Amino acid sequence: MSSRNLPDDKKLIDLQRFQLLVDAITDYAIYMLDVDGRVVSWNAGAQKFKGYAADEIIGQHFSQFHTPEDQAAGLPGRSLQIAETEGRYETEGWRVRKDGSYFWASVIIDAIREDDRLLGFAKITRDITDRKKAEEALRVSEQQFRLLVQGVTDYAIYMLDKEGYVSNWNAGAQRIKGYRQEEVIGTHFSRFYTEEDQLDGVPSRALSTARNEGRFEQEGWRVRKDGSQFRAHVVIDPICDAFGEFVGYAKVTRDITEKHEAAIALKKTEQALQHAQKMETIGKLTGGIAHDFNNLLQIISGNLQLLSAEIAGNPHAERRVSNALAGVKRGAKLASYLLSFGRRQALDPKVVNIGRFVIDMEDMLQRSLGETIEVDTILADDLWNTFVDVAQVENALLNLAVNARDAMDSVGKLTIEISNAVLDENYARTHAEVSAGEYVMLAVSDVGSGMSPEVVAQAFEPFFSTKAEGKGTGLGLSMVYGFVKQSGGHVNIYSELGYGTTVKLYLPRSTEQEGRLATQAEEKIVGGTETILVAEDDEQVRTTAIDILTTLGYKVLHAGDAESALAIIDAGVRVDLLFTDVVMPGPLRSPELARRARERLPELAVLFTSGYTQNAIVHGGRLDEGVELLGKPYSREALALKVRSVIANCKR
């Protein structure tokens, strides 16, 4: 070999090496086509992908690698034409193996030229079926996710660009916020915030928090298209693309208005229940105090009345005794308020039409309030009856009217409104101790100074008062509260500072007919000669009762407890009336004493007395049937009349 052939030899060697390299590649099908598209070379990768050996395919037209559809469409010819004219043809598509199976191929065809003369084509094919399947799976997954997001109606799910403009919108967003997709895309998301939040910069802070901290989550009020507001739970997350570049935000909003309102209602109910429990505890305490207080008043009152008979003709002494007895009455009224608040007052309910009753009270109310207070009474048509203690209704109305007068500084308008009312289950769920049902509502309204929420919360508590010292006991509203609750009703206060107060009493409806209210005629005090057994554990109260009954002409026996009283009866002594305290120590209770005594003496009259009835003879706020009660402190006149009445009723 001469030296002149060395360069050509090197080229040949390089070409052989390149061919060996191409033939060894198995991840790509690399082969040559002549100008007509027939295969002129074939590497290992081509055999691997397409399944043909070199001797099977060389000389065959490359179109057989195309699907029948592509062949019919002329795709093989067009691909060579494009490669020839443009220098390269590049595409992806389905190709066919020898066994007829398909694979997804990435195809590149380059035109091969020498001195501008087309020699043929170099074709490189790669099997990218796995990648195509992954891309298709991703596409299907993304489509399904989009359909899922679009189909969600309980959540508003949408995208924001970097500046906060809406870029897509799902069905939930349309349902919750009221905007159609074409109305909202391209607008700034701050439009969904309240005007106050917009002015306060809440939208921009939300995006800043999401961008810098990775998430923004909060509850707040949002605005619908129609201007109405709803309580929303909002989450904003930043979104980055596959390269980690920040591209915008994903925003999820849920309407939690019902949940929010339910939480508020639950909190109110819990607060109301706690308040009711507090009032019940105070009621038990005040009831116990009232019992002891009434016993003390009975001792004082009884002895003053006995003393008044001994000082007859001494005007100075009579005046002092009279003043002292007036003080006893005030104390008794105070104790009565305590018992009413504690729901321990023995009620004497009657079926009554409150409307007619209040009309009858108008003159008395006007006299009590003065000419500078205008009283306006509004009665609804066809008022229902209610079953209440009329005396307690009168006290309650007077208390509310006087409170209203004081709140208006004795000048203004007092409105009394009476109507039928139905409290439904929704109302009952949010108000502790309220039963759904039909009621008669008695409302007393003034145009006075009103009360703050803090004052309203304490208004029913005993001894709480906003009046100047010495101007009130702080028991008026407590009495009203206790009476209404004991009657099975409900009471509520609505007040606003500077605008006045309305107190509403809801008294249970009665379907029975109204009876005639008895008028109290003045009766003459009469004594007797019967034998009365006094059972009283407090020695001073017992002594006072004995002395009063003795002055009335009765023969009096006495016992310090129920067992001692029963022993006297068992001894065979004739007794016409048992006068017993309701609450006494010992295993034998007063109601049981009365039952056993009547077993022994069927014609025995029984009169109970107490400053605090508990549940011994009073149930549901009413005296048990057939029970006669004289509350402490009682006067000589009241005791005399009650004794004659009970004895007379027993003889009938």
C-alpha positions in Angstrom: 0.0 0.0 0.0 1.5 3.3 -1.0 1.5 6.4 1.2 -0.9 8.1 -1.2 -3.8 5.7 0.0 -3.4 6.3 3.7 -6.1 9.0 4.0 -8.6 6.8 2.2 -7.7 3.9 4.4 -8.3 6.0 7.5 -11.7 7.0 6.2 -12.6 3.5 5.5 -11.5 2.5 9.0 -13.5 5.3 10.6 -16.6 4.3 8.5 -16.2 0.7 9.7 -16.0 1.8 13.3 -19.0 4.0 12.9 -21.0 1.1 11.4 -20.0 -1.2 14.2 -21.1 1.5 16.7 -24.5 1.9 14.9 -25.0 -1.8 14.7 -24.3 -2.3 18.4 -27.0 0.3 19.5 -30.1 -1.5 20.8 -32.1 1.4 22.3 -32.6 3.1 18.8 -33.6 1.7 15.5 -31.0 3.3 13.1 -31.1 2.4 9.5 -30.7 3.9 6.0 -33.3 4.3 3.2 -32.6 4.9 -0.5 -34.2 7.7 -2.3 -37.3 5.6 -2.9 -37.6 4.6 0.8 -36.3 1.1 0.6 -34.3 -0.2 3.6 -30.6 -0.4 2.8 -29.1 -1.0 6.3 -30.4 -2.4 9.6 -29.0 -2.2 13.1 -29.6 -4.3 16.2 -31.9 -1.7 17.7 -34.1 -1.9 14.6 -34.3 -5.7 14.8 -35.2 -5.4 18.5 -38.0 -2.8 18.1 -39.5 -4.0 14.8 -38.8 -7.8 15.0 -37.3 -8.1 11.5 -33.8 -9.7 10.8 -31.6 -7.7 8.4 -32.0 -10.3 5.6 -35.8 -10.1 6.0 -36.2 -6.3 5.6 -33.3 -4.9 3.5 -34.8 -4.0 0.2 -38.3 -3.7 1.6 -40.1 -0.3 1.6 -40.2 1.4 5.0 -43.9 2.1 4.7 -44.7 -1.4 6.0 -43.7 -0.1 9.5 -46.7 2.3 9.3 -50.3 1.4 10.3 -52.7 0.7 7.5 -54.5 4.0 8.2 -51.2 6.0 7.9 -50.3 4.1 4.7 -53.7 4.8 3.2 -53.3 8.5 4.2 -50.0 8.7 2.3 -48.0 9.5 5.5 -44.8 7.5 4.5 -44.4 9.4 1.2 -45.1 12.8 2.8 -42.5 12.2 5.5 -39.8 11.5 2.9 -40.9 14.6 0.9 -40.7 16.8 4.0 -37.3 15.4 4.9 -36.1 16.0 1.3 -37.3 19.6 1.1 -36.7 20.7 4.6 -33.8 18.5 5.5 -35.5 16.8 8.4 -38.8 15.2 9.3 -39.7 14.6 13.0 -42.8 13.2 14.5 -44.4 10.7 17.0 -47.0 8.1 16.2 -48.0 4.4 16.1 -45.7 2.0 14.3 -46.2 -1.7 13.5 -43.9 -4.6 14.4 -43.4 -7.8 12.4 -45.8 -9.6 14.7 -48.5 -7.0 14.0 -48.3 -5.4 17.4 -48.1 -1.6 17.8 -45.7 0.6 19.6 -45.5 4.4 20.0 -42.4 5.7 18.2 -40.4 8.9 18.1 -39.2 9.2 14.5 -36.5 11.4 12.9 -35.7 11.2 9.2 -32.8 13.2 7.8 -32.0 13.6 4.1 -28.5 12.5 3.1 -26.9 14.5 0.3 -23.5 14.7 -1.4 -22.7 17.7 -3.6 -26.4 18.7 -3.3 -27.4 15.3 -4.7 -29.9 13.2 -2.6 -28.4 9.9 -1.8 -31.1 8.6 0.6 -32.3 9.0 4.1 -31.1 8.3 7.6 -33.9 7.2 9.9 -33.8 6.9 13.7 -36.8 5.4 15.6 -37.2 5.1 19.3 -39.8 3.1 21.2 -41.4 5.5 23.6 -44.5 3.4 24.4 -43.8 3.5 28.1 -43.4 7.2 28.1 -46.6 7.6 26.0 -48.5 5.4 28.4 -47.3 7.5 31.4 -48.2 10.7 29.6 -51.6 9.3 28.7 -52.1 8.1 32.2 -51.1 11.6 33.5 -53.5 13.2 31.0 -56.4 11.0 32.0 -55.6 11.6 35.7 -55.5 15.3 35.1 -58.7 15.2 33.2 -60.4 13.1 35.9 -59.0 15.5 38.5 -60.4 18.5 36.6 -63.8 16.7 36.3 -63.7 15.9 40.0 -62.9 19.5 40.9 -65.5 20.8 38.5 -68.1 18.4 39.9 -67.5 19.3 43.6 -70.4 21.5 44.8 -69.7 21.7 48.5 -66.4 23.5 48.1 -65.5 26.5 46.0 -62.2 25.3 44.3 -60.5 27.7 41.9 -57.1 29.0 40.8 -55.6 32.5 41.1 -52.7 33.8 39.1 -49.7 35.4 40.9 -51.5 38.7 41.3 -54.7 37.1 42.7 -56.9 37.2 39.5 -59.2 34.2 39.1 -58.1 31.8 36.4 -60.6 29.0 36.7 -63.9 28.3 38.5 -65.7 25.1 39.6 -69.3 24.3 40.1 -69.0 24.7 43.9 -67.6 28.2 43.5 -70.6 29.1 41.4 -73.1 27.6 43.9 -71.5 29.2 47.0 -70.6 32.6 45.6 -73.3 33.0 42.9 -71.0 33.9 40.0 -70.9 32.1 36.6 -67.5 31.2 35.2 -67.7 33.9 32.5 -68.6 36.5 35.1 -65.6 36.0 37.4 -62.6 34.7 35.5 -60.1 37.5 35.1 -61.4 39.5 38.1 -59.6 39.9 41.3 -60.5 37.6 44.2 -60.7 40.5 46.6 -64.3 41.1 45.4 -65.4 38.2 47.6 -64.3 40.0 50.8 -66.4 42.4 52.8 -65.8 46.1 52.3 -64.2 46.3 55.8 -61.8 43.5 55.0 -60.8 45.0 51.7 -60.1 48.4 53.3 -58.1 46.5 56.0 -55.9 44.8 53.4 -57.0 41.3 54.3 -56.9 39.9 50.7 -53.3 41.0 50.0 -52.2 39.7 53.4 -53.7 36.3 52.7 -51.8 35.9 49.5 -48.6 37.1 51.2 -49.0 34.6 54.0 -49.6 31.8 51.5 -46.6 32.7 49.4 -44.2 33.2 52.3 -45.4 30.6 54.8 -46.7 27.9 52.4 -50.4 28.2 53.4 -53.1 30.7 54.5 -56.0 29.3 56.5 -58.7 31.3 58.2 -62.4 31.7 58.9 -64.2 34.9 58.0 -67.2 36.6 56.4 -67.4 36.6 52.6 -69.7 38.2 50.1 -71.9 36.5 47.4 -72.9 38.0 44.1 -76.2 39.1 45.6 -74.5 41.0 48.4 -75.4 38.5 51.1 -72.7 37.3 53.5 -71.7 33.8 54.5 -69.2 32.5 57.0 -66.3 30.8 55.1 -63.5 28.5 55.9 -60.7 29.5 53.5 -57.4 27.8 52.5 -54.9 29.3 50.0 -51.9 27.3 48.9 -49.1 28.5 46.6 -48.7 26.5 43.3 -45.3 25.8 41.6 -44.8 24.2 38.2 -42.6 21.1 37.4 -39.5 23.3 37.5 -40.3 24.7 40.9 -41.4 28.1 39.5 -44.2 29.9 41.4 -47.2 30.2 39.1 -50.2 31.2 41.3 -52.5 30.0 44.1 -55.0 27.2 44.7 -57.9 28.5 46.8 -60.5 26.4 48.5 -63.5 28.0 50.2 -66.2 26.2 52.2 -69.5 27.7 53.4 -69.7 27.0 57.1 -72.5 29.4 58.0 -74.7 26.7 59.4 -71.8 25.2 61.5 -70.9 28.7 62.7 -74.5 29.5 63.7 -74.8 26.1 65.4 -71.6 26.8 67.4 -73.0 30.2 68.5 -76.3 28.6 69.3 -74.6 25.9 71.3 -72.5 28.5 73.2 -75.7 30.5 74.0 -77.4 27.3 75.2 -74.5 26.4 77.4 -74.4 29.9 78.8 -78.1 29.8 79.4 -77.8 26.4 81.1 -75.0 27.6 83.3 -77.1 30.7 84.2 -80.1 28.5 84.9 -78.0 26.2 87.2 -76.6 29.3 88.9 -80.1 30.7 89.4 -81.3 27.3 90.7 -78.5 27.2 93.3 -79.2 30.7 94.4 -82.9 29.9 94.6 -82.3 27.0 97.0 -80.1 29.2 99.1 -82.6 32.1 99.2 -85.5 29.6 99.9 -83.6 28.4 103.0 -83.0 31.9 104.1 -86.6 32.9 103.6 -87.8 30.0 105.8 -85.6 31.1 108.8 -86.5 34.7 108.1 -90.2 34.0 108.1 -89.9 32.2 111.4 -88.2 35.2 112.9 -90.9 37.5 111.5 -93.6 35.2 112.9 -92.2 35.5 116.4 -91.9 39.3 116.1 -95.3 39.7 114.4 -97.2 37.4 116.8 -95.8 39.0 119.9 -96.5 42.5 118.6 -100.1 41.5 118.0 -100.4 40.1 121.4 -98.8 43.2 122.9 -101.2 45.5 121.0 -104.1 44.1 123.1 -102.2 44.9 126.3 -101.5 48.5 125.4 -104.9 49.5 124.2 -105.6 53.2 125.1 -101.9 54.1 125.0 -101.6 56.0 121.7 -97.7 56.3 121.8 -97.3 52.6 122.4 -99.9 51.7 119.8 -98.1 53.9 117.2 -94.8 52.2 117.9 -96.4 48.7 117.7 -98.1 49.7 114.4 -94.8 50.9 113.0 -93.2 47.7 114.0 -95.9 45.6 112.4 -95.5 47.7 109.2 -91.9 46.7 109.2 -92.9 43.1 109.6 -95.1 43.4 106.6 -92.2 44.8 104.6 -90.0 42.0 105.7 -92.7 39.5 104.8 -92.9 41.0 101.4 -89.1 40.7 101.0 -89.2 37.0 102.1 -92.1 36.5 99.6 -89.9 37.8 96.8 -87.1 35.5 97.9 -89.5 32.5 97.8 -90.8 33.5 94.4 -87.3 33.7 93.0 -86.4 30.3 94.5 -89.7 28.9 93.1 -90.7 27.9 96.6 -93.8 30.0 96.8 -97.0 28.0 97.1 -99.1 29.3 94.1 -102.9 29.4 93.9 -103.4 29.2 90.1 -106.7 29.9 88.4 -107.7 29.8 84.7 -107.8 33.5 83.7 -107.8 35.7 80.6 -104.8 37.9 81.2 -106.1 40.6 78.8 -109.3 41.2 80.9 -107.3 41.1 84.1 -104.8 43.7 82.9 -107.6 46.0 81.7 -109.1 45.8 85.2 -105.7 46.8 86.6 -105.2 49.9 84.4 -106.6 52.4 86.9 -104.5 51.0 89.7 -101.4 51.1 87.5 -102.0 54.7 86.4 -102.3 55.7 90.1 -99.1 53.8 91.0 -97.1 55.3 88.2 -98.3 58.9 88.2 -99.8 61.2 85.6 -96.5 61.8 83.8 -96.4 58.2 82.7 -98.6 57.4 79.7 -99.9 53.8 79.9 -100.8 52.2 76.5 -102.3 48.7 76.6 -102.4 46.7 73.4 -104.5 43.5 73.4 -104.5 41.0 70.5 -107.7 39.4 69.4 -108.9 36.0 70.6 -106.5 35.8 73.5 -105.9 32.4 75.0 -106.5 31.7 78.7 -103.6 30.8 81.0 -103.4 29.0 84.4 -101.6 31.3 86.8 -101.7 32.8 90.3 -103.5 36.1 89.7 -102.0 37.7 92.8 -98.5 36.9 91.5 -99.4 38.2 88.0 -100.5 41.5 89.7 -97.2 41.7 91.7 -95.2 40.9 88.6 -96.9 43.6 86.5 -96.6 46.2 89.2 -92.9 45.4 89.6 -92.2 45.7 85.9 -94.3 48.9 85.6 -92.4 50.5 88.6 -89.1 49.5 87.1 -90.1 51.0 83.8 -91.2 54.3 85.5 -87.8 54.5 87.3 -85.9 53.8 84.0 -87.8 56.8 82.4 -87.2 59.1 85.3 -91.0 59.2 85.8 -91.7 60.7 82.4 -92.5 58.6 79.3 -94.6 56.0 77.8 -95.2 52.5 79.2 -96.6 49.9 76.7 -98.3 46.7 77.9 -98.8 44.2 75.1 -100.6 40.9 75.4 -100.8 38.4 72.6 -100.8 34.7 71.8 -97.4 33.2 71.1 -96.0 29.9 69.8 -92.5 29.0 70.8 -91.2 26.4 68.4 -88.6 23.7 68.7 -85.9 25.9 67.2 -86.5 28.5 69.9 -86.6 25.9 72.6 -83.2 24.5 71.4 -81.5 27.8 71.9 -83.1 28.7 75.3 -82.4 26.6 78.3 -85.5 25.5 80.4 -87.9 26.4 77.6 -90.5 23.9 76.4 -91.9 24.3 72.9 -95.6 25.1 72.9 -98.4 27.6 73.1 -98.1 30.6 75.5 -99.8 33.9 76.3 -97.2 36.7 76.1 -97.3 39.6 78.4 -94.8 42.3 77.4 -93.9 45.5 79.3 -91.9 48.1 77.4 -90.5 51.4 78.3 -88.6 54.2 76.5 -86.1 54.7 79.3 -82.3 54.4 79.6 -82.1 50.8 78.7 -79.5 48.3 79.9 -76.2 47.0 78.7 -75.7 43.3 77.9 -73.7 42.9 81.1 -76.6 44.3 83.2 -79.2 42.2 81.3 -77.2 39.1 82.1 -77.5 39.8 85.9 -80.9 41.4 85.9 -82.8 38.4 87.4 -80.3 37.7 90.1 -81.5 38.5 93.6 -80.3 41.7 95.2 -78.8 43.0 91.9 -79.9 46.5 91.3 -78.7 49.5 89.2 -80.8 51.9 91.3 -79.3 54.3 93.8 -78.8 52.9 97.3 -82.0 52.7 99.2 -84.2 52.9 96.1 -84.9 49.2 95.7 -84.2 45.8 97.1 -83.0 44.2 93.8 -85.7 41.5 94.2 -88.4 42.8 91.9 -87.2 41.1 88.7 -86.1 38.1 90.7 -89.6 37.6 91.9 -90.9 37.9 88.4 -88.4 35.4 87.1 -89.2 32.9 89.8 -93.0 33.2 89.5 -92.9 32.7 85.7 -90.6 29.8 85.9 -92.6 28.2 88.7 -95.7 28.6 86.5 -94.1 26.7 83.7 -93.3 29.8 81.6 -90.4 31.7 80.2 -89.2 35.2 80.7 -86.8 37.2 78.5 -85.4 40.8 78.5 -84.7 42.8 75.4 -82.8 46.0 76.1 -80.6 48.5 74.4 -78.8 51.4 76.0 -80.5 54.7 75.2 -83.5 53.1 73.6 -85.4 51.3 76.4 -86.3 47.9 77.7 -88.9 45.2 77.0 -89.6 42.3 79.4 -91.6 39.5 77.9 -93.4 36.9 80.1 -94.5 33.7 78.4 -97.2 32.0 80.4 -98.5 28.5 79.3 -101.8 28.4 77.5 -104.8 26.8 79.2 -107.5 25.3 77.1 -110.0 25.3 80.0 -112.7 27.9 80.5 -112.0 31.0 82.6 -113.6 30.9 86.0 -115.0 33.8 88.1 -112.4 35.4 90.2 -113.5 35.5 93.9 -113.6 38.9 95.5 -112.1 39.1 99.0 -114.9 40.3 101.4 -114.0 41.6 104.8 -114.8 38.9 107.4 -115.3 39.3 111.1 -112.7 37.6 113.3 -114.2 34.7 115.2 -112.6 32.4 117.7 -113.8 29.0 119.0 -113.7 26.4 121.8 -112.3 23.5 119.8 -109.0 21.7 120.7 -106.1 22.5 118.5 -102.8 20.6 118.5 -99.8 22.8 117.5 -96.8 21.0 116.1 -93.9 23.3 115.7 -90.1 22.7 116.2 -89.2 26.4 116.8 -90.1 27.0 120.5 -90.6 30.7 120.2 -92.8 30.3 117.1 -94.7 27.6 118.9 -95.2 29.7 122.0 -96.5 32.7 119.9 -99.0 30.4 118.1 -100.2 29.0 121.3 -100.7 32.4 122.9 -102.7 33.7 119.8 -104.9 30.7 119.6 -105.5 30.8 123.4 -106.7 34.5 123.1 -109.1 33.3 120.5 -110.7 30.9 123.0 -109.3 27.6 121.8 -107.9 24.8 124.0 -104.3 24.3 122.8 -102.0 21.3 123.0 -98.5 21.4 121.6 -95.6 19.3 120.4 -92.0 20.1 119.3 -91.9 17.4 116.5 -94.2 15.1 114.5 -93.6 12.0 116.6 -94.5 13.8 119.8 -97.7 15.2 118.1 -98.7 11.7 117.0 -98.1 10.4 120.5 -100.6 12.9 121.9 -103.2 11.7 119.4 -102.4 8.1 120.2 -103.0 8.9 123.9 -106.7 9.3 123.0 -107.0 13.0 123.6 -109.7 14.6 121.4 -108.2 17.0 118.8 -110.3 19.0 116.4 -107.5 20.6 114.3 -103.8 19.8 113.8 -101.9 23.0 113.1 -98.4 21.8 112.0 -95.3 23.3 110.5 -94.4 21.7 107.2 -90.6 21.6 107.8 -89.6 19.9 111.0 -86.7 17.7 112.0 -87.0 14.0 112.7 -87.8 10.8 110.7 -91.5 11.5 110.7 -92.4 14.3 108.2 -95.4 16.6 108.6 -97.4 15.1 105.6 -97.0 11.6 107.1 -98.0 13.0 110.5 -101.2 14.3 109.0 -102.0 11.1 107.2 -101.5 8.9 110.3 -103.4 11.4 112.5 -106.4 11.2 110.1 -106.3 7.4 110.2 -106.8 7.6 113.9 -109.2 10.6 113.8 -111.1 10.7 110.5 -112.8 14.0 111.3 -109.6 15.7 112.1 -109.0 19.0 110.3 -105.4 19.8 109.3 -103.8 23.1 108.7 -100.2 23.4 107.5 -98.0 26.4 108.1 -94.5 27.3 106.7 -92.2 30.0 105.5 -90.8 27.5 103.0 -92.8 24.7 101.6 -90.1 22.7 99.8 -91.8 19.8 97.9 -93.6 18.3 100.9 -97.1 19.6 100.1 -96.4 21.6 97.0 -95.7 20.0 93.6 -95.4 21.9 90.3 -95.8 25.1 92.2 -99.3 24.2 93.4 -100.6 22.9 96.7 -101.5 19.2 96.7 -105.2 18.5 96.5 -107.0 18.9 99.8 -104.1 20.6 101.5 -104.7 23.8 103.5 -101.7 26.1 104.0 -101.2 29.3 106.0 -97.9 31.0 105.1 -95.6 32.6 107.7 -95.6 35.2 108.9 -99.3 35.2 109.5 -101.4 37.7 111.4 -103.8 37.0 114.3 -106.7 37.8 111.9 -105.4 35.5 109.2 -104.9 32.7 111.6 -108.4 33.1 113.1 -110.1 33.1 109.7 -108.1 30.2 108.4 -108.8 28.0 111.4 -112.5 28.6 111.2 -112.5 28.0 107.5 -110.6 24.7 107.7 -112.7 23.4 110.6 -115.9 24.3 108.7 -114.7 22.6 105.5 -113.8 19.5 107.4 -117.3 19.3 109.0 -118.9 19.5 105.6 
